[in-house]
């Protein structure tokens, strides 16, 4: 029997057709055979490019009394975790070591020095001194703990070496205090979870 792509000398064994002398015929393809056994597994390829995980969270452990009419850097003195050693609790600055899109969140509990009056608070996230996200709220001042927690969050394309900081200012007469509270924290994450 001939291979499907080779010419056959004589009559085709699958389809007996007379042929003129000295003429070759091509056999039609036969039925497909059974599938053979699976071969051995090939070698493992090289590892792909991996991204270093980056995440930190810092909280306020000391009340900050100097929040006033001019933007003041909010201090988050205690680092809860820092996967890539990118947060400096002494300067309250996050400096990513790799470029990427980061999720950044900052919040603080603010208590005005004078209660019962209307005031505003502005909280902002800055990169390299430029505001990239902010939130401004108007409230009636209270001295009750946990009543005035302000937050700002964003996703932002950071470059390696960018300096990320949080600032706040208030229109409250006499200023106010950034309090120690579970609602007072600063955090960032890259890459996003799958």
KEZAFI-687689 format. One record per residue (C-alpha): x, y, z. Coordinates in Angstrom, 1 decimal, always signed. Layout:
<pts>
(pt (X Y Z)),
...
</pts>
This chain:
<pts>
(pt (+0.0 +0.0 +0.0)),
(pt (+1.2 +3.5 -0.8)),
(pt (+1.5 +6.5 +1.4)),
(pt (-1.3 +9.1 +0.8)),
(pt (+1.0 +11.5 -1.0)),
(pt (+3.0 +9.0 -3.1)),
(pt (+2.1 +7.8 -6.5)),
(pt (+1.0 +4.2 -6.8)),
(pt (+2.2 +1.9 -9.6)),
(pt (-0.7 -0.1 -11.0)),
(pt (-4.3 +0.0 -9.9)),
(pt (-5.2 +1.9 -6.8)),
(pt (-5.7 -0.7 -4.0)),
(pt (-8.5 +1.3 -2.4)),
(pt (-10.5 +2.1 -5.5)),
(pt (-10.0 -0.6 -8.2)),
(pt (-10.0 +1.5 -11.4)),
(pt (-8.5 +0.2 -14.6)),
(pt (-5.7 +2.5 -15.8)),
(pt (-4.1 +2.8 -19.1)),
(pt (-0.6 +1.3 -19.5)),
(pt (+2.3 +3.5 -18.4)),
(pt (+0.1 +6.0 -16.6)),
(pt (+0.4 +6.5 -12.8)),
(pt (-2.5 +7.0 -10.5)),
(pt (-2.7 +8.7 -7.1)),
(pt (-4.6 +6.9 -4.4)),
(pt (-7.3 +8.8 -2.5)),
(pt (-6.5 +9.3 +1.2)),
(pt (-7.4 +6.4 +3.6)),
(pt (-9.3 +6.5 +6.9)),
(pt (-7.6 +8.3 +9.7)),
(pt (-5.8 +6.0 +12.1)),
(pt (-6.1 +5.9 +15.9)),
(pt (-4.4 +8.6 +17.9)),
(pt (-1.1 +7.6 +19.2)),
(pt (+0.2 +7.8 +22.8)),
(pt (+1.1 +11.2 +24.2)),
(pt (+4.8 +11.9 +24.1)),
(pt (+6.9 +12.9 +27.0)),
(pt (+6.6 +16.4 +28.5)),
(pt (+9.1 +18.9 +27.2)),
(pt (+11.5 +20.9 +29.3)),
(pt (+10.1 +23.8 +31.4)),
(pt (+10.6 +27.2 +29.9)),
(pt (+12.4 +30.1 +31.6)),
(pt (+10.5 +32.0 +34.3)),
(pt (+8.6 +35.1 +33.2)),
(pt (+9.2 +38.6 +34.3)),
(pt (+8.0 +39.0 +37.9)),
(pt (+6.9 +42.2 +39.5)),
(pt (+8.0 +43.0 +43.1)),
(pt (+5.1 +43.5 +45.4)),
(pt (+4.8 +46.9 +46.9)),
(pt (+2.5 +47.8 +49.7)),
(pt (+2.6 +49.7 +53.0)),
(pt (+0.3 +51.0 +55.7)),
(pt (+1.2 +53.7 +58.3)),
(pt (-0.9 +55.1 +61.1)),
(pt (-0.9 +58.1 +63.4)),
(pt (+0.2 +57.4 +66.9)),
(pt (+0.8 +60.9 +68.1)),
(pt (-1.8 +63.7 +67.9)),
(pt (-0.8 +66.6 +65.6)),
(pt (-2.0 +70.0 +66.8)),
(pt (-0.7 +72.2 +64.0)),
(pt (-3.4 +71.7 +61.3)),
(pt (-4.4 +75.3 +60.3)),
(pt (-5.2 +77.6 +57.4)),
(pt (-2.1 +76.6 +55.4)),
(pt (-1.4 +73.1 +54.0)),
(pt (+0.5 +71.1 +56.7)),
(pt (+2.1 +67.7 +56.1)),
(pt (+0.2 +65.0 +58.0)),
(pt (+2.5 +62.8 +60.0)),
(pt (+1.9 +59.0 +60.0)),
(pt (+4.6 +58.0 +62.5)),
(pt (+4.0 +54.3 +62.9)),
(pt (+4.5 +51.9 +60.0)),
(pt (+2.3 +48.8 +60.3)),
(pt (+3.9 +47.0 +57.4)),
(pt (+6.1 +47.8 +54.3)),
(pt (+6.7 +45.0 +51.9)),
(pt (+9.4 +46.7 +49.9)),
(pt (+11.0 +49.2 +52.4)),
(pt (+9.6 +52.2 +50.6)),
(pt (+7.8 +54.2 +53.4)),
(pt (+9.8 +56.4 +55.7)),
(pt (+7.9 +57.0 +59.0)),
(pt (+10.3 +59.8 +60.0)),
(pt (+9.3 +61.9 +57.0)),
(pt (+5.9 +60.3 +56.4)),
(pt (+6.9 +59.9 +52.7)),
(pt (+6.3 +57.0 +50.4)),
(pt (+8.9 +56.6 +47.6)),
(pt (+8.1 +53.7 +45.2)),
(pt (+11.1 +51.7 +43.9)),
(pt (+9.3 +50.8 +40.7)),
(pt (+7.0 +52.4 +38.1)),
(pt (+3.4 +51.4 +38.1)),
(pt (-0.2 +52.2 +38.7)),
(pt (-0.7 +52.5 +42.5)),
(pt (-3.8 +52.6 +44.7)),
(pt (-3.2 +55.3 +47.3)),
(pt (-5.4 +56.1 +50.3)),
(pt (-5.1 +58.7 +53.0)),
(pt (-7.4 +59.6 +55.9)),
(pt (-7.4 +61.4 +59.2)),
(pt (-9.7 +62.3 +62.0)),
(pt (-9.8 +66.0 +62.5)),
(pt (-11.1 +67.8 +65.6)),
(pt (-11.3 +71.6 +65.6)),
(pt (-10.0 +73.6 +68.5)),
(pt (-13.3 +75.4 +68.8)),
(pt (-16.5 +73.3 +68.7)),
(pt (-20.0 +74.1 +67.4)),
(pt (-19.0 +76.2 +64.4)),
(pt (-18.9 +75.6 +60.7)),
(pt (-15.5 +74.7 +59.3)),
(pt (-13.9 +73.1 +56.2)),
(pt (-11.1 +70.6 +55.9)),
(pt (-9.0 +69.9 +52.8)),
(pt (-7.0 +66.7 +52.6)),
(pt (-4.7 +66.1 +49.7)),
(pt (-2.3 +63.5 +48.3)),
(pt (+0.8 +65.1 +46.6)),
(pt (+3.4 +63.6 +44.3)),
(pt (+6.6 +65.6 +44.0)),
(pt (+4.8 +68.6 +45.7)),
(pt (+1.9 +68.5 +43.2)),
(pt (-1.6 +67.7 +44.3)),
(pt (-2.9 +64.6 +42.5)),
(pt (-6.1 +64.0 +44.6)),
(pt (-8.0 +65.9 +47.2)),
(pt (-11.2 +66.0 +49.1)),
(pt (-12.7 +69.1 +50.7)),
(pt (-15.6 +68.9 +53.2)),
(pt (-17.7 +71.5 +55.1)),
(pt (-18.8 +70.5 +58.6)),
(pt (-20.1 +71.8 +61.9)),
(pt (-17.3 +71.4 +64.3)),
(pt (-17.5 +68.9 +67.1)),
(pt (-15.0 +67.6 +69.6)),
(pt (-16.5 +64.1 +69.7)),
(pt (-13.9 +61.5 +68.8)),
(pt (-14.6 +59.6 +65.6)),
(pt (-17.1 +62.1 +64.2)),
(pt (-14.9 +63.8 +61.6)),
(pt (-12.9 +61.3 +59.6)),
(pt (-11.8 +62.6 +56.2)),
(pt (-10.4 +60.4 +53.4)),
(pt (-9.0 +60.8 +49.9)),
(pt (-8.1 +58.0 +47.6)),
(pt (-6.9 +57.6 +44.0)),
(pt (-5.2 +55.3 +41.6)),
(pt (-2.2 +57.0 +40.0)),
(pt (+0.7 +56.2 +37.7)),
(pt (+3.9 +56.6 +39.8)),
(pt (+7.4 +56.6 +38.6)),
(pt (+10.2 +55.0 +40.6)),
(pt (+11.5 +57.6 +43.0)),
(pt (+8.4 +59.8 +43.2)),
(pt (+7.7 +61.2 +46.7)),
(pt (+4.1 +60.7 +47.9)),
(pt (+2.9 +62.8 +50.9)),
(pt (-0.4 +63.8 +52.5)),
(pt (-1.3 +67.4 +53.4)),
(pt (-4.2 +68.9 +55.2)),
(pt (-5.5 +72.4 +55.9)),
(pt (-8.7 +73.8 +57.6)),
(pt (-10.8 +76.9 +57.6)),
(pt (-11.6 +76.3 +61.3)),
(pt (-10.8 +79.4 +63.5)),
(pt (-7.9 +78.4 +65.7)),
(pt (-7.1 +75.4 +63.6)),
(pt (-7.4 +71.9 +64.9)),
(pt (-5.9 +68.5 +65.7)),
(pt (-5.2 +65.4 +63.6)),
(pt (-6.1 +62.7 +66.1)),
(pt (-4.9 +59.2 +66.8)),
(pt (-7.7 +57.0 +65.6)),
(pt (-8.3 +53.8 +63.5)),
(pt (-9.5 +56.2 +60.8)),
(pt (-6.2 +58.0 +60.5)),
(pt (-3.9 +56.1 +58.1)),
(pt (-1.9 +56.3 +54.9)),
(pt (-1.4 +53.4 +52.5)),
(pt (-0.5 +52.3 +49.0)),
(pt (-0.5 +49.1 +47.0)),
(pt (+1.0 +47.9 +43.7)),
(pt (+0.4 +45.8 +41.7)),
(pt (-3.3 +45.3 +42.0)),
(pt (-4.3 +41.8 +43.1)),
(pt (-5.3 +39.4 +40.4)),
</pts>
